[in-house]
Amino acid sequence: MKKAAGVIALILATGMVGAAGLGLVVLADADASATVVPGGGQGLKGVPEEFRPWFIKASRECTDKGHPELTPALLAAQANQESGFSTDRDLVSPAGAQGPAQFMPGTWATWGRDADGNGVADPYDVGDAVMAQGRYMCSLIKDAKNSNIPGDVRELALAGYNAGWGRVLQFNGVPPKSFAGGQTYDYVRIIMASIPNFEAADGGIEVSGTGTGPDALRKALGELGTPYAWGGGGPAGPSTGFCDGTNGYSNGHCSASVTVGYDCSSLVQYAFWPDLKLPRTAAAQYGATSDRPVARADLKPGDLLFWSNGSSSSIYHVAIYAGDGKVLHAPRTGKTVEVVPLATAMPASDYHGATRP
C-alpha cells in the first residue's frame, strides 16, 4: 500500500471492520488539520489514467440520482486512502478486504458488478471496483440525507463505508476519536482534507448562462482528463474503442480497444445528449448543424467548430467552443480531453468553420 511521509498503518481489531471490510488504512500525523471543502467541479487530476474515467463515470451515476456530493475527487481521495490506487492482484488486507476499493467478499456480493464488460465481476478490476465504490458511497450519501443526522453527508457516508452505517447511527455522526483507536475518525478526516489534491479546475473556464450550448459545455467540462479512445464513447459516457487499420494505435498496439474514453465526436455527442441528439461522427454533426453557421468573430460557448482536409465531405475533427478563444476537445490517441487555444487545437489551415447546435 502506498504510504506518504509521516504516516503509519493501522490494522483494525476484530469486530471493528466496517461494512466495506476495511482492514488496512493509512493514518496521517495526529496534528494534521481537517479541511472540509464544498462539492466542486468535476475536474480531476493526480490519478492513474486507468482510474480516471471510472471515477468520473461513478460520480456521474450518483449525480444523476440527485446526489452531486459524490465528486470524482472525493472518490479518488477515498481510493487513494484505501489502496494508493493499487492494481496489485495480490492486495488483500489482514481482514480479507480485496482490490483497489478494499471490499470484503460479503460486501462485494452486494455491490459488485461487471462494469468493464469482461464477463466477470472482480474486485481487482479497476472499473468493477470503482463503480462498486461509487454505488456503495452513493447509497450511503442517500442514507445520510434521509437520517437527519447533523454534519456533512460526505463525512457520514465515508464513516459508513469504513465502520458500517450502524456505527454512524450509534454515534449520531462520525464515530469519535475514542472509537476503534480513532481509525474511522482519521479515515474521514484524511480523505476530506485530501480532496483538493485531486480537484482540477475546469480548464479555467467559467460558464455562465443556460441553454443548449452552455449546458453542453458544462457537461463536457466534467470529462476533462478522460483519455482519448478512437471509436469509444457515446451518449452514455466513455467506453472502450477500436482500431480501424489506421486509427487507435499507440506504439504499434491497438490502445483504443483497452482504453475507456472518447473520440472527438463522441465527446460532443455525449455533451449535448439527450437535449440534442446529435449523430455520431464529426462529419455527420456538421451536416446536422451546417444550416446554422457562425462566424469566428461571433462564437459563443457551446458552438461547434470543425476542421477538414479541404471540404465538408472530409471533416475529420470537431470541438466545442469554450469562450475566451479556447476550445474543449478530445484531440487524438495518447492525449486526454482538454481545453486549449482554438488557434492551436488543430492545424490552422484546416479550420473549416463553426455552427450553433
C-alpha positions as CSV (number, residue, x, y, z in Angstrom):
1,M,0.0,0.0,0.0
2,K,1.2,3.5,-0.9
3,K,2.3,5.5,2.2
4,A,3.1,9.2,2.4
5,A,5.8,10.6,4.7
6,G,4.8,10.6,8.3
7,V,2.0,8.0,8.0
8,I,1.5,4.7,9.7
9,A,-0.6,1.7,9.0
10,L,-3.3,0.7,11.4
11,I,-4.9,-2.7,11.4
12,L,-8.4,-2.8,12.8
13,A,-9.1,-5.0,15.7
14,T,-11.5,-7.9,15.3
15,G,-15.1,-6.7,15.3
16,M,-14.1,-3.2,14.2
17,V,-14.2,-4.0,10.4
18,G,-16.9,-1.8,8.8
19,A,-19.4,-2.7,6.1
20,A,-16.7,-2.5,3.4
21,G,-14.3,-4.6,5.4
22,L,-11.5,-2.1,5.5
23,G,-8.8,-3.9,7.3
24,L,-5.9,-1.7,6.5
25,V,-5.9,2.1,6.3
26,V,-3.3,4.9,6.2
27,L,-3.3,7.4,9.0
28,A,-1.8,10.9,8.9
29,D,0.1,12.6,11.7
30,A,-2.2,13.2,14.7
31,D,-1.9,17.0,14.5
32,A,-2.9,17.3,10.8
33,S,-5.8,19.7,10.4
34,A,-9.0,18.7,8.7
35,T,-10.3,20.6,5.7
36,V,-13.9,20.4,4.7
37,V,-14.4,21.6,1.2
38,P,-17.7,22.1,-0.7
39,G,-18.6,19.9,-3.6
40,G,-16.7,21.4,-6.6
41,G,-16.5,20.9,-10.3
42,Q,-15.9,17.6,-12.0
43,G,-12.3,18.3,-13.0
44,L,-9.8,15.6,-11.8
45,K,-6.1,15.4,-11.5
46,G,-3.4,13.3,-10.0
47,V,-4.9,9.9,-10.6
48,P,-3.7,7.0,-12.7
49,E,-5.1,7.0,-16.2
50,E,-6.9,3.7,-15.8
51,F,-8.8,5.0,-12.8
52,R,-9.8,8.4,-14.2
53,P,-12.8,7.6,-16.4
54,W,-14.3,5.3,-13.8
55,F,-14.2,8.0,-11.1
56,I,-15.9,10.3,-13.5
57,K,-18.5,7.7,-14.5
58,A,-19.2,6.6,-10.9
59,S,-19.7,10.2,-9.9
60,R,-22.0,10.9,-12.8
61,E,-24.2,8.0,-12.0
62,C,-24.6,9.2,-8.4
63,T,-25.2,12.8,-9.6
64,D,-27.9,11.5,-12.0
65,K,-29.7,10.1,-8.9
66,G,-29.7,13.5,-7.3
67,H,-26.5,13.3,-5.2
68,P,-23.9,15.7,-6.6
69,E,-21.9,15.4,-3.4
70,L,-20.1,12.3,-4.7
71,T,-17.5,14.1,-6.9
72,P,-14.7,12.3,-8.8
73,A,-12.2,14.0,-6.5
74,L,-13.9,12.5,-3.4
75,L,-13.9,9.0,-4.9
76,A,-10.2,9.5,-5.9
77,A,-9.2,10.7,-2.4
78,Q,-11.0,7.7,-0.9
79,A,-9.4,5.2,-3.3
80,N,-6.0,6.7,-2.6
81,Q,-6.6,6.2,1.1
82,E,-7.8,2.6,0.6
83,S,-5.1,1.3,-1.6
84,G,-3.0,4.1,-3.1
85,F,-4.6,3.3,-6.5
86,S,-3.0,-0.2,-6.3
87,T,-3.8,-2.7,-9.1
88,D,-1.8,-5.4,-7.4
89,R,-3.9,-8.6,-7.7
90,D,-2.3,-9.9,-4.5
91,L,-3.6,-6.9,-2.5
92,V,-5.5,-8.3,0.5
93,S,-5.8,-6.6,3.8
94,P,-5.3,-8.6,7.1
95,A,-9.1,-8.6,7.4
96,G,-9.6,-10.0,3.9
97,A,-10.6,-6.9,2.0
98,Q,-9.6,-7.0,-1.7
99,G,-8.7,-4.7,-4.5
100,P,-8.4,-1.0,-5.1
101,A,-11.5,-0.2,-3.1
102,Q,-10.9,-2.8,-0.4
103,F,-14.2,-4.8,-0.4
104,M,-14.8,-7.7,1.8
105,P,-16.2,-10.7,-0.2
106,G,-19.6,-10.5,1.5
107,T,-20.0,-6.8,0.8
108,W,-18.7,-7.2,-2.8
109,A,-21.5,-9.7,-3.3
110,T,-24.0,-6.9,-2.7
111,W,-22.3,-4.1,-4.6
112,G,-20.0,-5.7,-7.2
113,R,-21.0,-5.7,-10.9
114,D,-19.2,-6.4,-14.1
115,A,-18.8,-2.7,-15.0
116,D,-16.0,-3.2,-17.6
117,G,-17.8,-5.8,-19.6
118,N,-15.2,-8.5,-19.4
119,G,-17.7,-11.1,-18.2
120,V,-16.6,-11.2,-14.6
121,A,-17.4,-9.0,-11.5
122,D,-14.0,-8.8,-10.0
123,P,-13.0,-6.6,-7.0
124,Y,-9.5,-6.4,-8.5
125,D,-10.7,-5.0,-11.9
126,V,-10.4,-1.2,-11.7
127,G,-13.7,-0.5,-13.4
128,D,-15.6,-3.0,-11.4
129,A,-14.0,-1.8,-8.1
130,V,-14.5,1.9,-8.7
131,M,-18.1,1.6,-9.9
132,A,-18.9,-0.6,-6.8
133,Q,-17.2,2.0,-4.6
134,G,-19.3,4.7,-6.2
135,R,-22.5,2.7,-6.0
136,Y,-22.0,2.0,-2.3
137,M,-21.0,5.6,-1.4
138,C,-24.0,6.9,-3.3
139,S,-26.3,4.7,-1.3
140,L,-24.6,5.8,1.9
141,I,-25.0,9.5,1.0
142,K,-28.7,8.9,0.4
143,D,-28.8,7.2,3.9
144,A,-27.1,10.2,5.4
145,K,-29.5,12.6,3.8
146,N,-32.5,10.6,5.0
147,S,-31.2,10.2,8.5
148,N,-31.3,13.8,9.6
149,I,-28.0,13.3,11.4
150,P,-26.2,16.6,11.6
151,G,-23.0,17.0,9.7
152,D,-21.5,16.8,6.1
153,V,-23.2,14.0,4.3
154,R,-19.9,13.1,2.7
155,E,-18.3,12.6,6.0
156,L,-21.2,10.5,7.3
157,A,-21.0,8.3,4.1
158,L,-17.3,7.8,4.5
159,A,-17.7,6.8,8.1
160,G,-20.4,4.3,7.0
161,Y,-18.1,2.9,4.3
162,N,-15.3,2.4,6.9
163,A,-17.1,1.4,10.1
164,G,-20.6,0.4,8.9
165,W,-23.7,2.5,8.8
166,G,-24.8,1.1,12.1
167,R,-21.8,2.8,13.8
168,V,-22.9,6.2,12.3
169,L,-26.4,5.7,13.7
170,Q,-24.9,4.6,17.1
171,F,-22.9,7.8,17.4
172,N,-25.3,10.0,15.6
173,G,-22.5,11.1,13.4
174,V,-18.9,10.2,12.6
175,P,-17.6,7.9,15.3
176,P,-15.4,9.9,17.7
177,K,-11.6,9.5,18.1
178,S,-12.2,7.3,21.1
179,F,-13.8,4.7,18.8
180,A,-11.5,2.0,17.4
181,G,-8.4,4.0,18.3
182,G,-9.6,6.8,16.1
183,Q,-9.5,4.7,12.9
184,T,-12.7,5.9,11.4
185,Y,-12.3,9.4,12.7
186,D,-9.0,9.7,11.0
187,Y,-10.1,7.9,7.9
188,V,-12.8,10.6,7.3
189,R,-10.6,13.5,8.3
190,I,-7.7,12.5,6.0
191,I,-9.9,11.9,2.9
192,M,-11.8,15.1,3.3
193,A,-8.5,17.0,3.7
194,S,-7.0,15.4,0.6
195,I,-9.9,16.0,-1.8
196,P,-8.3,19.3,-3.1
197,N,-5.3,17.3,-4.1
198,F,-7.4,15.6,-6.8
199,E,-9.6,18.5,-7.9
200,A,-8.7,20.1,-11.1
201,A,-10.1,23.5,-12.2
202,D,-12.4,23.1,-15.1
203,G,-9.8,24.3,-17.6
204,G,-10.0,27.8,-16.2
205,I,-13.4,28.1,-17.8
206,E,-16.4,29.6,-16.0
207,V,-19.6,29.0,-17.9
208,S,-22.5,31.5,-17.3
209,G,-26.0,31.3,-18.6
210,T,-28.2,28.4,-19.6
211,G,-29.4,26.9,-22.8
212,T,-28.2,24.1,-25.1
213,G,-24.7,25.4,-25.7
214,P,-23.7,26.4,-22.1
215,D,-25.3,23.3,-20.6
216,A,-23.4,21.1,-23.0
217,L,-20.1,22.8,-22.3
218,R,-20.6,22.4,-18.6
219,K,-21.3,18.7,-19.1
220,A,-18.2,18.3,-21.3
221,L,-16.0,20.1,-18.8
222,G,-16.8,17.2,-16.4
223,E,-14.9,14.9,-18.8
224,L,-11.6,16.8,-18.6
225,G,-8.7,14.4,-18.3
226,T,-10.7,11.4,-19.8
227,P,-8.4,9.5,-22.2
228,Y,-8.9,9.6,-26.0
229,A,-10.2,6.3,-27.4
230,W,-10.8,6.1,-31.2
231,G,-14.4,4.8,-31.6
232,G,-15.0,4.9,-27.9
233,G,-17.7,6.8,-26.0
234,G,-21.3,7.8,-26.8
235,P,-24.4,9.2,-25.1
236,A,-23.9,7.1,-22.0
237,G,-20.3,8.3,-21.4
238,P,-16.8,6.9,-22.0
239,S,-16.2,3.4,-23.3
240,T,-13.5,1.3,-25.0
241,G,-13.0,2.0,-28.6
242,F,-11.5,0.0,-31.5
243,C,-8.8,0.3,-34.3
244,D,-9.6,0.5,-38.0
245,G,-6.2,-0.3,-39.5
246,T,-5.1,3.4,-39.3
247,N,-6.5,4.9,-36.1
248,G,-6.4,3.9,-32.5
249,Y,-2.9,2.7,-32.3
250,S,-0.1,3.6,-30.0
251,N,3.5,2.2,-30.3
252,G,2.2,-0.4,-32.8
253,H,-0.5,-1.7,-30.5
254,C,-4.3,-1.1,-30.6
255,S,-4.6,1.1,-27.5
256,A,-8.2,2.1,-28.3
257,S,-9.5,-1.4,-27.6
258,V,-8.2,-1.2,-24.0
259,T,-8.8,2.5,-23.3
260,V,-12.0,3.8,-21.8
261,G,-12.6,7.2,-23.2
262,Y,-14.0,9.4,-26.1
263,D,-13.0,10.4,-29.5
264,C,-13.8,14.0,-30.7
265,S,-17.3,13.4,-31.9
266,S,-18.5,11.0,-29.2
267,L,-17.5,13.7,-26.6
268,V,-19.6,16.2,-28.4
269,Q,-22.5,13.7,-28.8
270,Y,-22.3,12.9,-25.0
271,A,-22.2,16.6,-24.1
272,F,-25.4,17.5,-25.9
273,W,-27.4,14.3,-25.3
274,P,-30.3,13.9,-24.6
275,D,-31.4,17.6,-25.1
276,L,-30.0,17.5,-28.6
277,K,-29.4,14.1,-30.1
278,L,-26.5,14.7,-32.5
279,P,-25.3,12.0,-34.8
280,R,-22.1,10.1,-34.0
281,T,-19.4,11.3,-36.4
282,A,-17.8,14.8,-36.8
283,A,-18.9,14.9,-40.5
284,A,-22.5,14.0,-39.6
285,Q,-22.6,16.5,-36.8
286,Y,-21.5,19.2,-39.3
287,G,-24.2,18.1,-41.7
288,A,-26.8,18.2,-38.9
289,T,-25.9,21.8,-37.9
290,S,-24.5,23.4,-41.0
291,D,-27.7,25.3,-41.6
292,R,-26.7,27.4,-38.6
293,P,-23.2,28.7,-39.4
294,V,-21.4,31.0,-37.1
295,A,-18.6,33.5,-38.0
296,R,-15.4,33.1,-36.0
297,A,-15.9,36.6,-34.5
298,D,-19.4,35.7,-33.3
299,L,-18.6,32.4,-31.5
300,K,-20.4,31.7,-28.2
301,P,-19.7,29.0,-25.6
302,G,-21.2,25.7,-26.8
303,D,-20.8,26.4,-30.5
304,L,-19.2,23.6,-32.6
305,L,-16.0,24.0,-34.5
306,F,-14.9,21.8,-37.4
307,W,-11.6,21.0,-39.2
308,S,-11.4,19.3,-42.5
309,N,-8.9,18.2,-45.2
310,G,-10.5,20.7,-47.7
311,S,-14.2,20.3,-47.9
312,S,-17.3,19.5,-45.8
313,S,-17.1,15.9,-47.0
314,S,-13.7,15.5,-45.5
315,I,-14.3,16.9,-42.0
316,Y,-12.1,15.0,-39.5
317,H,-12.4,16.8,-36.2
318,V,-14.9,18.6,-34.0
319,A,-14.6,20.7,-30.8
320,I,-16.8,22.7,-28.5
321,Y,-16.1,26.4,-28.2
322,A,-15.3,27.2,-24.5
323,G,-15.1,31.0,-24.7
324,D,-12.1,33.3,-24.5
325,G,-10.6,31.9,-27.6
326,K,-10.4,28.4,-26.2
327,V,-11.9,25.0,-27.2
328,L,-12.7,21.9,-25.4
329,H,-12.0,18.7,-27.3
330,A,-10.7,15.1,-27.4
331,P,-7.6,15.5,-29.6
332,R,-6.0,12.2,-30.5
333,T,-4.7,8.9,-29.3
334,G,-2.4,9.3,-26.3
335,K,-4.0,12.5,-25.2
336,T,-6.9,13.3,-22.9
337,V,-9.9,15.6,-23.1
338,E,-8.5,19.1,-22.7
339,V,-9.1,22.9,-23.1
340,V,-6.6,24.6,-25.5
341,P,-6.5,27.7,-27.6
342,L,-8.6,27.5,-30.7
343,A,-5.6,28.6,-32.8
344,T,-3.5,25.6,-31.8
345,A,-6.1,22.9,-31.4
346,M,-5.6,21.6,-34.9
347,P,-3.7,22.9,-37.9
348,A,-5.0,26.4,-38.5
349,S,-5.2,25.9,-42.3
350,D,-7.7,23.0,-41.7
351,Y,-10.2,25.1,-39.8
352,H,-13.5,24.7,-41.8
353,G,-16.0,26.7,-39.7
354,A,-18.4,26.7,-36.8
355,T,-22.1,26.0,-36.3
356,R,-24.5,26.6,-33.5
357,P,-26.4,23.4,-32.4
